[in-house]
């Protein structure tokens, strides 16, 4: 079974935002919102460095890319673009909150099979989501976190960063990507089971 794999591009808008924006204009105007990487990178509109970066972000190892307000997803051999309500600033804020409220210290060596850390991050992420839903806050809410969820995220983290790394902004971003992969997997399972 092919599992979805999300990439969240976060960074200063000075870095690659203008390239993504230029690519989006071309994708919309020339390819009507659907493209393959070869066609896009064969255009003279992009420099050699820009083409290399586009090949990297639209690699076949990802099925979804969130880049600022842009969303791309890979379906039936073609990348598709759609405008998104993805909130880049909120994503950065959430990562910083998870990073700074964790009992794990920034820079500490963490293992991708540390189920307690993963469970703590899942609960923290759920709380952030709950706090943002229509401004409703439920005091002392307990979130169900099951072993399958933790195990999936652990394996996904391991495939992305290895057995261990430093607890950092990049690690928490990777956790959020892995958590999104898990949520997408569950949605597909629910659809297959006919429960949606």
N, C-alpha and C positions, 0 to 999 in steps of 0.2 A: 504494500500500500504506500503510495506517495503521500508524504505528509507536507503540509504547508510550512513554509519557512519565511518569516517576516524579516525585513531589514528596515530599521528606523534610522534615517540619516538626520543626525543632529549636529549642529555646529553653527558657527558664525555665518551669517548670510553672505559675508564677503568671500567665503571660501569657494563654494560650488553652487550657490543659489543662482547666480546669473546663468551658469551653464544649464542647470535644470530648467530654468525659466525659458531659455532659448530652445532647448530640446522640446519642451511642452508646446511652444508656439509651432514648431515644425511638425510635431506629431499631430497636432490638431488640424493645421492647414494642409499638410501634404498627405498624411496617412489617415485622416478622419478618426483619430483617437486610437488606432490600432497599428502596431508596428512590430517588426522583428529587429533585433540588434544589428544584424548585418546591413540591412537597408539603411538604418539610421546612421551607422558609423561609416558608411561608404560615401556619405555626402561631403562635399567640399566645405560645408558650412562650419565644420569643426576642425580644430587643430589636432595634431597627433596626440598630444597630452589629453585633450578633451575626449577624443575617441577612446583612449585607453581607460579613462575614468568611467565613461558610459558603459563600456564592456564589463567593467568591474561591478558596477551597481546593478546592471541588468543581466548578471550571470545566471546560468541555469540552476545554481544552487538556491536561488530565492524564488518564491512564488508571489511575493507581495513586497512593495517598496513604498514606504511613507517618507516623503521628503518635503518638509515644511507644509504648505497647503496642498501639495500634490500627492496623488495616490496612483500607483501602478500595480497591476496584478497580471500574472502569467496564466493564461487559460488556453488550452488546446493549441499549444505551440506558438501563441502570439501574445505579446505584451499589450495590455489595454490601459489607457489612461482615463482617469476620472478626477474631477475636482472633488475635494474632500473637505469634510468638516473637521478633519484632524487638526488639533490645536497644538502646534509646535511649542509654544511658550508653556502651555500646561504640561506637556510631556517632560520638558526640561525641569519645570518646577517639581513635578512628581518624583522624578529621579533624584533630585537634590534632597527632597524631604525624606525619601526612603534611605538615601545614603546617610543623611545626618541624624536620623532618628533610630537607626539600627543600633543594637548593642555591640555590633562588630565595629571595630575601629577602622577608619580609613587608612589604607596602606597595609592592613593586616592580611596575612596569607589565608586565603579561604579555599576550601575544596568544593568541587562541584557535586560531590556526594554528601555534603553536609545538609541533611534533611531538615534539621532544626532551623538553619539559616534560611533555607528555601521556604519552609513553612512560615517563618516570620515575615519574609518579604511578600509572600502571597497575602497574608493577613493585612499587612500594611498597605499593599496595593488595593485590596478590596475596601479597606477603610477610606482611602483617598477617593475611590470611585463612589462609595456610599455618600461621602461628604459633599460631592459635587452634584449628585442626582437631585435636581430641583431644590437644592439647598436644604434637604431633609437630613438631619443627623439623628441617628438612633443611638442613644447612650448604651454603652457596654454590649453592643451587638457581638455575637460570636459567629464567626464564619466557619462553615464546614470546609475543611481541607482534607481531602482523602489521599491515601497512599499512592494511588495511580497518578494523581495530579503531580505530586511531589516527584515521583519516580520519572515521569515523562519530562518534567522541567529539568531535573538533574541530568538525564541523558542528553537532552537538547543542549544544555549549558556545556556539558563535556565535549560535545561535538563542535561547539563554537570556540571554546577557550582552552580545552584540555582538562587535565585532572585538577589543576589548581591555578590560582592567579591572585593578584592583589585585590582587596575589596576597594573598589573605586567607582567613579562615575561610569566608566566603560563597562564594568562588571554589572552594575545595576541596570544599565541600558540593555545589556545582553539578557539579563534576567527578564526584563519587560518584553523583549522580542520572543523569548522562549515561552513566556506566559501567554502571549498572543497566539503563538503556534498551538499551544494546548487548547485555548478557547476555540480556535478555528477547527481543530480536530474534533472537539466535542460537538460543535454545530453540525459538522458533516455526519457524525455518528447519529445525532438526533434526527437529521433529515433522512438518513438511510433506514432508520428504525420506524420512520413514519410518525414520529411524535411531534412534528412541527408542521 
